[in-house]
Each structure stands twice: as C-alpha cells, then as structure tokens.
C-alpha cells in the first residue's frame, strides 16, 4: 500500500489544486485536436478556477435516448470547435448562439471550507440562464438522476453563489466528496492531477462533463477495479 | 479590569439595530419618486427578504401593477448595486454604506457627524429580478432557509472538520435555528448553538472567518463577470506557534494580547509556546500585504458589526460571541486614509 502523495488526502490543498489544474490543462493542450472536442478550457488565476465551456445542440430526443447515444458516441453531438488557452482575458467567444443550442459553463473551484474541488456550472440557451428542471433534463444522464436527486454520494445539486465571481450558479454539494475520494483512491499513489481526474470522473459524468479515456492513457490513474 | 463577558457581548450584538429607509423603485411606482418611504429599525443580524411581506403590503397601493408580483419577487439595491440577500443586513451595511466604524475613541461623536449614512437608504424592486446577480427566492422561503442551513453546515465543518454536528441536529432544531435567527430569539438560538459548538475546553479545528475586501472598479472593464468584492477564506487554526526567534519579542508584547492564558508557565522551555490566534495574527497570515503588522492596523482595519475589531482579540472568542446567526464571523476590510 503506497502512501498518498497528497498532504491532506482525502482533501486537497490549495497549491495541490493549482498544480493539478495546470497539469490537466497541459494534458488537454497536448492532446488537442485528436482527442478533445470540448468547446474551451482555460485556467483563471484568480481562484484559481478551471473553466470549461461546451455547447451542444438541444436534441429533443436527448431526454429519452440521450444516454445510450452518449454512451456510444459520447461527443457526437458536440461542437467540434476547440479552443485551448490559458489566462485568456477575453470573454469566451460563443460561436453558436442559436436558439436550439445549449451552452454549459463549468467552473471547478477548490472549496475553502471543504477543501475538495467543487463543480459550479450554469446552463444557457440563447444567452438566457436555465433553471433546475432544465439542468436535470439536459445535463444529468438518467442513470445518475436517482442518485443525484436523493443526495447520495454526489450530495445533490443546489443553486447558490459562485465563491469567486459571486454570481448565481448551480453546484454539486461537496460534503460527501472527501469520503468518496477516500473510498476510491485510498491506499494508492494519488498525485494532484490524478486526484482531479478521479474527481472529474466521479462528478463530471453526472453532468455531461465527460472526457475521452484516451486522454488519460498515460496518467497512471489507478484502475478502479484494482487491477493496476 | 472590567471586561465584559462573552455572553454580554453577544447580547449587545443581537440587540444591534440599523435604521433603514426603504423606497420603492421609481419605475414601479404610480407616483414615480414621490412614494413615501418605509422606515424601520431592523436587527443587524437579520436578512432583508424577511421584510418583503411587510414591504409588499406597504407599497401595494403605490405599485403600478400590484397584482403582477408576489412578496418573494422583491429584491433590494443600494446605489444601483443589487444586494445579496443571503448576507445579514449588518454585513451589507458595513460593506457598502461607507460608514466609519465605531471605535472606543469615537464614542462621543458617534451619534452626530459621522453618521451621514443613516438611515441606510435602500430601494426595493418587485420586478426585473437581476438573474445574473441574485439567486431567486421562492414563496415558501425554502431557498432562503436552505442557503442559511448550508452556511451553518460550512461553519460547522470548519469548526470540527466534519459536518456530523449539523447532520446530527434534529429536524426541529435545524429549522429552529433559522427561526431563532429570523425572530432574533437569542435564548432559542443559544440552546441549539450549544449543541453545535464544542465546549470552551475543547478547541475548534479551524475558525469560521471570512474576509470581505471591496475591490476598486476596473476602469477598462465592461465585463459584468468582474466582481465588486472579494471574499477570502483560508483555514485559521485557533492557536499558532510563533517560531522561537520571535518568541522573545512577543513576550514583551504579551500585554497587548487580551487573554491571560497567552504565555503561561514554562517560558524557559525550548518548545515554542502555542498562542491563541488573534484577529491581528489571522489577518497577517491571510493578507500580509494589507496587514504587515499583527498588532496595529497600518493600511486597513477590520470591521465587524459596525465596529473596528481590536487586533488583539482572540479569534476563537470573537467566533463564540460575535458570529452571525450562521456561525460565521464576516469581517469587512476597510482601507484607511
């Protein structure tokens, strides 16, 4: 059993979070066009905040068939445009501001209270903020709905204030995150970036924030089935 | 020395009121800006939305379309800044009104010249909710009580390192806590808070403090994302260990530290002595540039409940007697000069 390399595991310290974000950004930049189809990813130094935006068509069938479609073609509907930049001071360029396109802005912030990453996000259609009902309709794959609504391992979704920008945003409750990370990664060698990637797998999947597995081929993330 | 007890300080804070003068947004009024204002002396620790049913009734006859809105459509602004309803009104006042904090030496003139900002003039709106800035309220008040309980939970986690305290609180007690704060019912509040707070003999893990820094507006920024204030939070343990090299100097200054348990026995011991975290040492560790000294405010001063907070105060004592209803100590950092 290798000891964790993180100083306060299952929590994450500020500097560890910052270095995890940088490493992750480098990984995405290196993979670029071949693997990654998100809309944009950048690191805002104030916070820091790892900002990921994506847009996708408002597929009316999504609520029924979205999950299976996403499982086989996880990025099929996504805008293929990619923009990878760091410290981009300009506002995000929204290329597809049409009425049937949805935009999600995800912000990953380290909670100063819980000392774990927290996923904040807003969902927009034609620039207008959408509410909780639409979040469940468009963003939460049905196999996660029960779990997330019953405040299970994910702790549920709330609407509150973003800790850095101070603006209203949805967030996934962080109070169970440390326990979940402990269960998944304890006894394994987990560095800052691996922590962030495991966390993304845990929380991101519930909200359509998904990454192709190839992106992580070299990361040495312990397999969750324990064969690693 | 006649030191007030923590309980008496807490009582004074809960009795602290702020005179408010609330006008209806002219664009929503039949008489534009001629509507009579609503005046109230309102507890500092209370939250603005609790006033909405009264305000809706008071302004009903003045509203152009009173049927078009419900009390929970109401929101407040000060000088066109929408006010975050999840902060207690005393904190909002300390943040935005620009009033000088009360100090011991300013007692004499406190009621006269220094109070141009009173009553605090707010505007209430019942339409055009600023979705990009404020979380919407609901008719049943669930949004507000959830926000409050979330905040209580966070303070609990900071104090104990787990949220088990608040989880173990009965449903009656957790809704009772919110009710006690809304009704400014200190005895009920203390009864429930005593379940959550560790006894004085048992130290906190960390201290629930948040610092509010006003940010100057960016001249070239039209970006509505740029916040007008910054909230800073970082883990603050209840005691600190000053390195040995500094211990000698700190000894001679120990008189400025209010508590008698600061430097106890064993001064000859080679071990550095843990000392209680003071407001000054906490500010110095979080914002060293603004607070280069642990003892004297040089560039900025900490303000809590409308008063300048002594740098020598023990943070744990401040948390125990001067926290807001959600358990947090919200300190506004005010630049000097």
Contacts between the chains, C-beta under 8 A, distances in Angstrom:
chain1	res1	chain2	res2	distance
A	14	B	234	7.9
A	91	B	223	6.5
A	91	B	225	7.7
A	112	B	233	3.9
A	112	B	234	6.3
A	112	B	235	7.9
A	113	B	154	4.4
A	113	B	157	5.6
A	113	B	158	5.7
A	113	B	233	7.0
A	114	B	154	7.7
A	114	B	157	6.2
A	115	B	235	7.7
A	129	B	131	5.4
A	129	B	132	7.2
A	158	B	146	7.1
A	158	B	150	7.1
A	159	B	135	5.8
A	159	B	143	7.7
A	160	B	86	8.0
A	160	B	135	6.4
A	160	B	147	6.5
A	160	B	150	6.9
A	161	B	84	6.9
A	161	B	86	7.0
A	161	B	135	6.6
A	163	B	231	6.8
A	164	B	227	7.5
A	165	B	225	5.7
A	165	B	227	5.6
A	166	B	84	7.4
A	166	B	227	4.5
A	166	B	228	7.9
A	166	B	229	7.1
A	166	B	231	7.4
A	167	B	132	6.1
A	167	B	133	6.3
A	167	B	225	7.2
A	167	B	227	7.8
A	168	B	131	7.1
A	168	B	132	7.2
A	168	B	133	7.2
A	168	B	134	6.6
A	168	B	135	4.6
A	175	B	153	7.0
A	175	B	157	7.3
A	175	B	163	5.3
